[in-house]
Amino acid sequence: MKEVQHIAGIGLMSGSSLDGLDIARVEMDFRKEQGLEVLSWCITDAKTYRYPLNLVESLKSLPFESAKRFVEMDDILGRWMAEHVLDFLKFSQKRVDFIASHGHTIFHHPRKSSTQIGNASIIAAKTGKRTISNFRNMDTAYRGQGAPLAPFADFHLFTEYDVCINIGGIANISFRQEKDVIGYDICGANQILNYLSNEIGLEFDDQGKLACEGNINPELFQELNSLEYYREPFPKSLDNMQTMNMYVPILNEYHIPVKDLLSTMVEHIAEKIAVAIPQLSKKILLTGGGTFNDFLVKRIKEKADTMKSFIIPEEKTISYKECLLMVLLGLFRIECLPNSLSTMTGAEKDTINGLIYLPS
């Protein structure tokens, strides 16, 4: 039997909600024998750094800016990330073997390309740590969707569950089908709920209280359920812009109170998540910021089979699961093992993704 090895990595995640940069230090014990088996893992330290308003606005508008501005923002965000990684290293005061950074997605075109910014070479240079980034493009080179990534962590780290659902800006699901793992994006989630909350000056709908007070609009509910995306076969994925373009024009057609829009959208998300859960599954893990939306979770449970058990883990796992994923992807890249599975993305083969930057 191969000896047990130990690593400590830092994962960086900038999500579609633009609420900030999540950073977490993760320790893993693993063994290399017919691949790589993670024996145990632990999120030892974690912190979220809020984006300043000017950076949020720049990231929002970047898809419509010039190529010159795109290159500038890649460096600006890379330097901002590096500064906050240095702050995190002071906060943690623990050994780190590598940094794995997702970057911030600006363009995502399934089966064509996926583009993230946040220059990882700057992170490596400023921190003196080996830094890995660009975790999607080898998959898209083999005609994969380049997403979702989350099911890879579900497959390796959360094996005790029949189904794993992450409710972030976009909701995704993964589950085992015989020897394979299937994963895909279900629907827009927090990204759309936050957009609606922003319309009345709120950052988000705390615990889903506004949605709970609202009324479901039957016509809007039916129109949302009829979106073309839901008829596409999986594997399939959504990006930020596609998600906004899918939902926002429809929502804007309905001149009803925001709490009614929120209530209808929550009902729609709950419906799509409940329908996506395989019939025979019993033990379901719920993670992501959407698990803090009590009303949404309640509606998912009410719409699902009563035999199903929904488990919500500790807050650190909920909030920093994607950082945990980054460290896992980075570990597999360092070990030169596939870190994207064709059954998740529709690629022609399993692929090894990630560019490694070594500090001088």
C-alpha positions as CSV (number, residue, x, y, z in Angstrom):
1,M,0.0,0.0,0.0
2,K,1.3,3.4,-0.9
3,E,2.3,5.9,1.8
4,V,-0.1,8.6,2.9
5,Q,0.9,12.1,1.7
6,H,-0.1,15.5,3.1
7,I,-0.6,18.8,1.4
8,A,-1.8,22.3,2.5
9,G,-3.2,24.6,-0.2
10,I,-5.0,27.9,-0.5
11,G,-8.1,28.1,-2.8
12,L,-9.3,31.4,-4.2
13,M,-12.8,31.8,-5.6
14,S,-14.6,34.8,-7.1
15,G,-18.2,33.9,-7.8
16,S,-20.9,35.2,-10.1
17,S,-22.6,37.2,-7.3
18,L,-19.5,39.5,-7.1
19,D,-19.8,39.7,-3.3
20,G,-16.0,39.3,-2.9
21,L,-13.0,37.0,-3.0
22,D,-13.3,33.8,-0.9
23,I,-10.0,32.4,0.4
24,A,-9.6,29.2,2.3
25,R,-6.6,27.1,3.5
26,V,-7.2,23.4,3.1
27,E,-5.3,20.4,4.4
28,M,-5.6,17.0,2.6
29,D,-4.2,13.6,3.3
30,F,-4.1,11.5,0.2
31,R,-2.7,8.3,-1.3
32,K,-1.7,7.6,-4.9
33,E,-2.7,4.2,-5.9
34,Q,-4.6,3.6,-9.2
35,G,-5.2,7.3,-9.3
36,L,-5.5,9.6,-6.3
37,E,-7.6,8.9,-3.2
38,V,-8.3,11.7,-0.8
39,L,-8.4,10.1,2.7
40,S,-9.3,13.2,4.7
41,W,-9.6,17.0,4.3
42,C,-10.1,20.0,6.6
43,I,-10.7,23.7,6.0
44,T,-8.4,25.2,8.6
45,D,-8.8,28.9,7.9
46,A,-11.2,30.9,5.7
47,K,-12.0,34.5,5.0
48,T,-14.0,36.6,2.5
49,Y,-12.6,39.9,1.2
50,R,-15.3,42.2,-0.1
51,Y,-14.8,43.8,-3.5
52,P,-14.7,47.6,-3.4
53,L,-17.6,49.1,-5.3
54,N,-15.4,50.5,-8.1
55,L,-14.0,47.0,-8.7
56,V,-17.5,45.5,-8.8
57,E,-18.6,48.0,-11.4
58,S,-15.5,47.4,-13.5
59,L,-16.0,43.6,-13.5
60,K,-19.7,44.0,-14.4
61,S,-18.9,46.2,-17.4
62,L,-15.8,44.3,-18.6
63,P,-17.6,42.0,-21.1
64,F,-18.5,45.2,-23.0
65,E,-15.1,46.9,-22.8
66,S,-12.1,47.0,-25.2
67,A,-9.4,44.3,-25.4
68,K,-6.9,46.9,-23.9
69,R,-9.2,47.3,-20.9
70,F,-9.6,43.6,-20.5
71,V,-5.8,43.1,-20.3
72,E,-5.6,46.0,-17.8
73,M,-8.3,44.5,-15.6
74,D,-6.6,41.1,-15.6
75,D,-3.5,42.7,-14.0
76,I,-5.5,44.9,-11.7
77,L,-7.5,42.0,-10.3
78,G,-4.4,39.9,-10.1
79,R,-2.7,42.5,-7.9
80,W,-5.8,42.9,-5.8
81,M,-6.0,39.2,-5.2
82,A,-2.3,38.9,-4.4
83,E,-2.5,41.7,-1.8
84,H,-5.4,39.9,-0.1
85,V,-3.6,36.5,-0.3
86,L,-0.7,38.1,1.5
87,D,-3.1,39.4,4.2
88,F,-4.6,35.9,4.5
89,L,-1.2,34.3,4.9
90,K,-0.5,36.7,7.8
91,F,-4.0,35.9,9.2
92,S,-3.5,32.1,8.9
93,Q,0.2,31.9,9.9
94,K,0.4,28.3,8.6
95,R,2.4,26.5,6.0
96,V,1.1,26.6,2.4
97,D,2.4,24.4,-0.5
98,F,0.5,26.0,-3.3
99,I,-2.3,28.4,-4.3
100,A,-5.1,27.4,-6.7
101,S,-7.1,30.4,-8.1
102,H,-10.2,30.1,-10.1
103,G,-10.1,33.8,-11.1
104,H,-13.2,35.7,-12.1
105,T,-15.2,34.5,-15.1
106,I,-15.8,37.2,-17.8
107,F,-16.7,35.0,-20.7
108,H,-18.0,31.4,-20.8
109,H,-18.9,29.8,-24.1
110,P,-19.6,26.1,-23.7
111,R,-17.6,23.8,-26.0
112,K,-15.6,26.9,-27.2
113,S,-13.8,28.7,-24.5
114,S,-13.9,30.0,-20.9
115,T,-12.1,33.1,-19.8
116,Q,-11.2,34.1,-16.3
117,I,-9.1,37.1,-15.2
118,G,-7.0,37.7,-12.1
119,N,-3.4,37.3,-13.4
120,A,-2.1,34.3,-11.5
121,S,1.5,35.0,-12.4
122,I,1.2,38.2,-10.3
123,I,-0.2,36.2,-7.4
124,A,2.8,33.8,-7.7
125,A,5.3,36.7,-7.9
126,K,3.9,38.6,-5.0
127,T,3.3,35.7,-2.6
128,G,6.3,33.6,-3.6
129,K,4.0,30.6,-3.8
130,R,3.5,28.2,-6.7
131,T,0.1,29.2,-8.2
132,I,-2.2,27.3,-10.4
133,S,-5.1,28.8,-12.5
134,N,-7.0,28.3,-15.7
135,F,-9.0,25.1,-14.8
136,R,-11.3,25.0,-17.7
137,N,-9.6,25.4,-21.1
138,M,-8.2,22.0,-21.7
139,D,-11.7,20.7,-21.3
140,T,-13.1,23.1,-23.8
141,A,-10.2,22.2,-26.2
142,Y,-11.7,18.7,-26.2
143,R,-15.2,20.2,-26.9
144,G,-16.3,20.1,-23.3
145,Q,-18.6,22.6,-21.6
146,G,-15.7,23.7,-19.3
147,A,-18.3,23.4,-16.5
148,P,-19.5,22.6,-14.0
149,L,-16.4,22.1,-11.8
150,A,-18.1,21.5,-8.5
151,P,-19.1,17.8,-9.2
152,F,-15.4,16.9,-9.2
153,A,-15.2,17.7,-5.5
154,D,-18.5,16.0,-4.9
155,F,-17.1,12.8,-6.6
156,H,-13.9,12.8,-4.5
157,L,-14.8,14.4,-1.2
158,F,-18.5,13.9,-0.5
159,T,-19.0,10.2,-1.5
160,E,-21.4,9.5,1.4
161,Y,-24.2,11.4,-0.4
162,D,-26.4,10.2,-3.2
163,V,-26.7,13.7,-4.6
164,C,-24.9,17.0,-4.1
165,I,-26.5,20.3,-4.9
166,N,-24.7,23.6,-4.8
167,I,-27.0,26.7,-4.7
168,G,-24.7,29.6,-5.7
169,G,-25.2,32.3,-8.3
170,I,-26.1,29.3,-10.4
171,A,-27.5,26.0,-9.0
172,N,-25.7,22.8,-10.0
173,I,-26.1,19.2,-9.2
174,S,-24.0,16.0,-9.3
175,F,-24.9,12.4,-8.7
176,R,-23.4,8.9,-9.5
177,Q,-24.8,6.9,-12.3
178,E,-23.3,3.4,-12.2
179,K,-19.5,4.1,-12.2
180,D,-19.8,7.6,-13.6
181,V,-20.5,11.0,-12.0
182,I,-23.1,13.2,-13.8
183,G,-23.0,16.9,-13.2
184,Y,-24.7,20.0,-14.8
185,D,-26.0,23.4,-14.1
186,I,-29.7,23.3,-13.2
187,C,-30.8,26.9,-13.3
188,G,-30.0,30.5,-12.2
189,A,-30.3,31.0,-8.5
190,N,-28.7,33.6,-6.2
191,Q,-27.6,35.7,-9.1
192,I,-31.2,36.4,-10.1
193,L,-32.5,36.7,-6.6
194,N,-29.8,39.2,-5.7
195,Y,-30.6,41.2,-8.9
196,L,-34.2,41.5,-7.8
197,S,-33.2,42.5,-4.3
198,N,-30.9,45.1,-5.7
199,E,-33.9,46.7,-7.5
200,I,-35.2,47.8,-4.1
201,G,-31.8,48.7,-2.6
202,L,-31.0,45.5,-0.8
203,E,-27.9,43.4,-1.3
204,F,-29.9,40.2,-1.0
205,D,-33.2,38.8,0.4
206,D,-32.1,37.9,3.9
207,Q,-33.3,34.3,4.7
208,G,-35.9,34.7,1.8
209,K,-38.1,36.8,4.1
210,L,-39.3,39.1,1.2
211,A,-40.0,36.1,-1.1
212,C,-42.0,34.5,1.7
213,E,-44.2,37.6,2.0
214,G,-44.8,37.7,-1.8
215,N,-47.3,35.9,-4.0
216,I,-46.5,33.6,-6.9
217,N,-47.5,34.9,-10.3
218,P,-48.8,31.9,-12.3
219,E,-48.1,33.4,-15.7
220,L,-44.5,34.3,-14.8
221,F,-43.9,30.9,-13.2
222,Q,-45.1,29.1,-16.3
223,E,-43.0,31.3,-18.6
224,L,-39.8,30.7,-16.5
225,N,-40.5,26.9,-16.5
226,S,-40.7,27.0,-20.3
227,L,-37.2,28.3,-20.9
228,E,-35.4,26.5,-23.8
229,Y,-32.4,25.7,-21.5
230,Y,-34.5,23.2,-19.6
231,R,-35.1,21.1,-22.7
232,E,-31.4,20.7,-23.5
233,P,-29.8,17.4,-22.5
234,F,-27.0,17.3,-19.9
235,P,-24.2,17.8,-19.5
236,K,-24.9,21.5,-19.9
237,S,-23.8,24.7,-18.2
238,L,-24.6,28.4,-17.7
239,D,-22.5,31.4,-17.4
240,N,-23.2,34.7,-15.7
241,M,-24.2,36.7,-18.8
242,Q,-26.3,33.9,-20.2
243,T,-28.1,33.5,-16.9
244,M,-28.9,37.2,-16.8
245,N,-30.0,37.2,-20.4
246,M,-32.3,34.2,-19.8
247,Y,-34.2,35.5,-16.8
248,V,-34.0,39.3,-16.6
249,P,-35.9,40.2,-19.8
250,I,-38.8,38.0,-18.7
251,L,-38.8,39.3,-15.1
252,N,-38.8,42.9,-16.4
253,E,-42.0,42.3,-18.4
254,Y,-43.9,41.8,-15.2
255,H,-44.8,45.1,-13.4
256,I,-45.6,43.5,-10.1
257,P,-44.1,44.1,-6.6
258,V,-40.5,42.9,-6.2
259,K,-41.5,40.5,-3.4
260,D,-43.9,38.8,-5.9
261,L,-41.0,38.5,-8.4
262,L,-38.8,37.0,-5.6
263,S,-41.5,34.6,-4.5
264,T,-42.1,33.4,-8.1
265,M,-38.4,33.0,-8.8
266,V,-37.9,31.1,-5.5
267,E,-40.8,28.8,-6.5
268,H,-39.2,28.3,-9.9
269,I,-35.7,27.5,-8.5
270,A,-37.2,25.1,-6.0
271,E,-39.2,23.4,-8.7
272,K,-36.2,22.9,-11.0
273,I,-34.0,21.6,-8.2
274,A,-36.6,19.2,-6.9
275,V,-37.2,17.8,-10.5
276,A,-33.5,17.4,-11.1
277,I,-33.0,15.1,-8.1
278,P,-32.9,11.4,-9.3
279,Q,-35.9,9.5,-8.1
280,L,-34.1,6.7,-6.1
281,S,-31.7,9.0,-4.3
282,K,-32.3,9.5,-0.5
283,K,-29.3,11.4,1.0
284,I,-28.8,14.9,-0.5
285,L,-26.1,17.4,0.4
286,L,-27.1,21.1,0.1
287,T,-24.3,23.7,-0.1
288,G,-23.8,27.2,-1.4
289,G,-25.1,30.6,-0.3
290,G,-28.6,29.6,-1.2
291,T,-28.7,27.3,1.9
292,F,-28.9,30.5,4.0
293,N,-32.2,31.3,2.2
294,D,-34.5,29.5,4.6
295,F,-37.6,30.0,2.4
296,L,-35.9,28.5,-0.7
297,V,-34.7,25.5,1.3
298,K,-38.2,25.0,2.7
299,R,-39.7,25.0,-0.7
300,I,-37.2,22.6,-2.1
301,K,-37.9,20.2,0.7
302,E,-41.7,20.6,0.2
303,K,-41.5,19.9,-3.5
304,A,-39.2,16.8,-3.2
305,D,-40.1,13.3,-2.3
306,T,-40.8,13.0,1.4
307,M,-38.4,10.0,1.6
308,K,-35.4,12.2,0.7
309,S,-33.2,13.5,3.5
310,F,-31.5,16.9,3.0
311,I,-28.3,17.6,4.8
312,I,-26.8,21.1,5.3
313,P,-23.2,21.0,6.5
314,E,-21.4,23.4,8.8
315,E,-21.2,27.0,7.7
316,K,-17.5,26.9,6.7
317,T,-18.2,24.1,4.2
318,I,-21.2,25.9,2.9
319,S,-19.4,29.1,2.3
320,Y,-16.0,27.8,1.2
321,K,-16.7,24.6,-0.7
322,E,-15.6,26.2,-4.0
323,C,-12.2,27.1,-2.4
324,L,-12.0,23.5,-1.3
325,L,-12.7,22.5,-4.9
326,M,-9.9,24.7,-6.1
327,V,-7.3,23.1,-3.8
328,L,-8.5,19.6,-5.0
329,L,-8.2,20.7,-8.7
330,G,-4.7,22.1,-7.9
331,L,-3.6,18.9,-6.2
332,F,-4.7,16.8,-9.2
333,R,-2.9,19.2,-11.6
334,I,0.3,19.0,-9.6
335,E,0.1,15.2,-9.7
336,C,-0.6,15.3,-13.4
337,L,-4.0,13.5,-13.1
338,P,-7.3,14.4,-14.8
339,N,-9.2,17.0,-12.9
340,S,-12.2,17.3,-15.2
341,L,-14.4,14.3,-16.1
342,S,-16.0,14.0,-19.5
343,T,-19.2,12.7,-17.9
344,M,-19.5,16.1,-16.2
345,T,-18.7,18.3,-19.1
346,G,-19.4,16.4,-22.3
347,A,-15.7,16.5,-23.4
348,E,-14.3,13.9,-25.7
349,K,-12.1,12.6,-22.8
350,D,-11.1,13.3,-19.2
351,T,-8.6,16.2,-19.1
352,I,-5.8,17.7,-17.0
353,N,-6.5,21.4,-16.5
354,G,-4.5,24.2,-15.0
355,L,-1.5,26.5,-15.7
356,I,1.3,26.4,-13.1
357,Y,3.2,29.6,-12.3
358,L,6.5,29.1,-10.4
359,P,7.9,32.1,-8.5
360,S,11.6,32.9,-9.2
